[in-house]
Amino acid sequence: MTLTFGEYQQESWKTAIYPYCGGTPVYPALGLAGEAGEVCEQIKKSIRDDRGIITPERKLALTKELGDVLWYLAALATELNLSLEHIARQNLDKLCSRQERGVLHGSGDDR
């Protein structure tokens, strides 16, 4: 079953229960950083414990952590009155423009 970003954002918001929910982006922003760190932790453990190979067990753990990243991203976008679909489209447009101009590699936000 496919699920659009919009559908996910709407459904996941129904499970948003945290202090000042609907009034500040602070909690989901901090949650997003924490969950992204947990994704990195799983990759680090694959290097330390499995010679960099993503085992089926690690892949399952990463899937769960990435799901948590997605939840916090959706909550943060909702708090900021942004749609995940708009964010995704804007990001792809930016990357395609950089690729067309030959500045995909490099640094700086406004290339």
C-alpha positions in Angstrom: 0.0 0.0 0.0 1.5 3.3 -1.0 1.4 6.3 1.3 2.0 9.9 0.2 4.0 12.3 2.3 0.8 14.3 2.9 -1.1 11.2 4.1 1.8 10.3 6.4 2.0 13.8 7.8 -1.7 13.9 8.5 -1.9 10.5 10.1 1.3 10.8 12.1 0.2 14.1 13.6 -2.7 12.2 15.3 -0.1 10.5 17.4 1.7 13.7 18.4 1.6 14.0 22.2 4.3 16.1 23.7 4.7 19.3 25.8 3.3 22.4 23.9 2.2 20.2 21.0 0.9 22.5 18.3 2.6 25.6 19.8 6.4 25.3 19.3 8.8 23.5 17.0 11.4 22.9 19.8 10.3 19.4 20.9 10.2 17.8 17.5 13.4 19.6 16.4 15.2 18.1 19.4 13.6 14.7 18.7 14.7 14.8 15.1 18.3 15.5 16.1 18.2 12.6 18.6 16.7 10.1 16.2 19.2 11.1 13.5 21.9 10.4 16.0 20.5 6.9 16.6 20.6 6.2 12.9 24.3 7.2 12.9 24.8 5.0 16.0 23.5 2.0 14.1 25.9 2.7 11.2 28.8 3.2 13.6 28.0 -0.2 15.2 27.9 -1.9 11.8 31.5 -0.6 11.3 32.6 -1.7 14.8 30.8 -5.0 15.0 30.2 -6.2 11.4 33.0 -4.8 9.3 30.6 -2.2 7.8 28.2 -4.8 6.6 24.5 -4.0 7.2 23.2 -7.2 8.6 19.4 -8.1 8.4 19.2 -7.3 12.1 20.9 -4.0 11.7 18.7 -3.2 8.6 15.6 -3.8 10.8 17.0 -1.5 13.5 17.8 1.2 10.9 14.3 0.9 9.4 12.8 1.6 12.9 15.2 4.5 13.6 14.5 6.0 10.1 10.8 5.8 10.8 11.4 7.7 14.0 13.3 10.4 12.0 10.4 10.6 9.6 7.9 11.0 12.4 9.9 13.9 14.0 10.4 15.5 10.6 6.7 15.4 9.9 5.9 16.8 13.4 8.5 19.6 12.9 7.1 20.4 9.5 3.5 20.5 10.9 4.6 22.7 13.7 6.1 25.1 11.1 2.9 24.9 8.9 4.9 23.2 6.1 4.0 20.2 4.1 6.4 17.3 3.6 5.3 17.2 0.0 6.3 20.9 -0.5 9.6 20.3 1.3 10.4 17.2 -0.9 9.5 19.0 -4.1 11.6 22.1 -3.2 14.5 19.9 -2.3 14.4 18.0 -5.6 14.1 21.2 -7.6 17.1 22.6 -5.8 19.2 19.5 -6.4 18.2 19.2 -10.1 19.1 22.9 -10.6 22.5 22.3 -9.0 23.0 19.3 -11.2 22.1 21.2 -14.3 24.5 24.0 -13.4 27.3 21.6 -12.5 27.5 22.6 -8.9 26.1 19.5 -7.2 29.5 19.0 -5.7 30.7 21.8 -3.6 29.6 23.6 -0.5 27.2 26.4 0.5 23.5 26.4 0.6 23.0 29.0 -2.2 24.9 27.4 -5.1 
